[in-house]
Amino acid sequence: MSRHSFPGPGLAIRISGDITKEKLDLLREVDAVYLDEICKAGRYDEIWQAFAVLLPVRTVGVMGDGRTYDLASALRAVTWTDGMTARTTTRSSTRFRGGSQRGSSMSAVGSTG
């Protein structure tokens, strides 16, 4: 069975500021979408760690005819060869275009990237 090593200590470390049930639920949803897109791209086993974080900023966006002012998330994926030196995988961001659209459709997430 193959499994990424993150989140390790838990979700709370990936949320800046107040930790609420709503933020934890939102982070779980963003993380699930991100990992699902990585799996669909066939890259899960190539990546050592992939995870989402909620940023301590809000972003302005447009949904339908209205503006949104919601939380932003960041996505990270890394590879490693020796367990000591991790490198970000640049291909993860270019392959996550569909996931970015899915992430933007979630309530309270205005931007992923």
Backbone torsions as a table, in degrees:
resi	resn	phi	psi	omega
1	MET	NA	130.1	180.0
2	SER	-104.5	133.9	-179.6
3	ARG	-150.2	139.1	176.6
4	HIS	-68.0	151.8	-177.3
5	SER	-78.6	-17.8	-178.4
6	PHE	-86.6	149.4	19.7
7	PRO	-91.9	3.1	176.4
8	GLY	60.9	-106.3	-174.5
9	PRO	-69.6	-12.3	177.0
10	GLY	127.9	176.4	-176.4
11	LEU	-72.8	-32.1	-173.7
12	ALA	-57.7	-31.6	-179.5
13	ILE	-69.0	-16.7	-179.2
14	ARG	-98.8	16.6	176.9
15	ILE	-127.2	122.3	175.5
16	SER	-87.4	145.2	178.1
17	GLY	83.6	-154.8	-178.4
18	ASP	-63.2	135.9	177.6
19	ILE	-100.1	117.6	-178.8
20	THR	-123.3	163.0	176.8
21	LYS	-59.8	-39.0	-179.5
22	GLU	-63.0	-43.1	178.8
23	LYS	-66.9	-40.4	178.2
24	LEU	-62.8	-44.0	178.4
25	ASP	-63.3	-42.2	179.4
26	LEU	-63.7	-43.8	179.0
27	LEU	-62.8	-41.0	176.6
28	ARG	-58.9	-41.7	-179.0
29	GLU	-67.7	-45.9	178.9
30	VAL	-61.5	-45.2	-179.5
31	ASP	-61.2	-42.1	-179.9
32	ALA	-64.0	-41.2	178.7
33	VAL	-64.5	-44.8	-179.6
34	TYR	-59.9	-50.2	-179.5
35	LEU	-65.3	-35.7	177.0
36	ASP	-62.2	-43.0	179.6
37	GLU	-66.8	-37.0	176.8
38	ILE	-64.1	-42.7	178.1
39	CYS	-63.8	-43.8	179.4
40	LYS	-60.9	-32.7	179.1
41	ALA	-80.6	-3.8	179.8
42	GLY	72.7	26.8	-175.0
43	ARG	-111.7	-0.8	-174.0
44	TYR	-54.8	-46.1	-176.4
45	ASP	-76.1	-15.5	176.2
46	GLU	-80.1	-23.4	-173.7
47	ILE	-100.7	133.6	-179.6
48	TRP	-79.5	-44.4	-179.9
49	GLN	-139.4	135.0	172.7
50	ALA	-141.6	132.6	-177.2
51	PHE	-159.5	162.7	176.7
52	ALA	-113.5	151.9	172.6
53	VAL	-130.9	151.4	172.0
54	LEU	-93.6	127.2	-177.6
55	LEU	-85.4	155.5	-179.5
56	PRO	-84.2	32.5	179.4
57	VAL	-132.4	162.9	174.6
58	ARG	-116.2	156.7	-178.3
59	THR	-126.3	147.6	177.6
60	VAL	-96.4	133.6	179.3
61	GLY	-144.0	-177.4	178.2
62	VAL	-127.4	129.2	173.6
63	MET	-129.5	118.2	-176.3
64	GLY	65.5	-126.5	179.5
65	ASP	-100.6	6.3	-175.9
66	GLY	-120.6	162.4	175.1
67	ARG	-87.5	150.8	172.9
68	THR	-121.5	151.8	175.8
69	TYR	-136.0	87.4	-169.7
70	ASP	-126.1	174.2	178.4
71	LEU	-65.0	152.2	175.1
72	ALA	-109.5	150.7	176.1
73	SER	-125.1	156.4	175.2
74	ALA	-120.1	146.6	-178.8
75	LEU	-118.2	138.6	-179.5
76	ARG	-138.1	139.1	174.5
77	ALA	-138.4	134.1	-179.2
78	VAL	-132.5	153.0	172.7
79	THR	-115.7	165.5	177.7
80	TRP	-153.1	160.2	176.4
81	THR	-120.3	-26.1	-175.2
82	ASP	-128.2	4.4	-179.6
83	GLY	81.1	-7.3	-178.2
84	MET	-112.9	-29.2	-174.6
85	THR	-119.7	107.9	179.3
86	ALA	-99.5	145.4	177.0
87	ARG	-125.7	137.8	176.1
88	THR	-68.9	145.9	178.1
89	THR	-98.3	114.2	-175.6
90	THR	-71.5	-25.1	-178.7
91	ARG	-69.9	-20.4	-176.3
92	SER	-65.3	-39.6	-177.1
93	SER	-71.3	-35.8	-179.2
94	THR	-73.0	-24.9	-179.8
95	ARG	-89.8	-1.8	-174.9
96	PHE	-101.0	18.3	-178.4
97	ARG	-57.6	-45.7	179.0
98	GLY	-64.8	-38.1	179.0
99	GLY	-67.9	-33.3	177.8
100	SER	-62.9	-40.4	176.6
101	GLN	-66.1	-40.7	177.8
102	ARG	-64.3	-41.2	179.6
103	GLY	-63.5	-39.4	-179.8
104	SER	-68.7	-20.4	-179.5
105	SER	-84.0	-8.3	179.2
106	MET	-76.3	145.1	176.9
107	SER	-65.4	138.2	176.0
108	ALA	77.2	2.9	173.6
109	VAL	-116.7	113.2	-178.8
110	GLY	-94.8	-21.1	-176.5
111	SER	-153.9	139.6	171.4
112	THR	-128.0	147.6	177.2
113	GLY	166.3	NA	NA
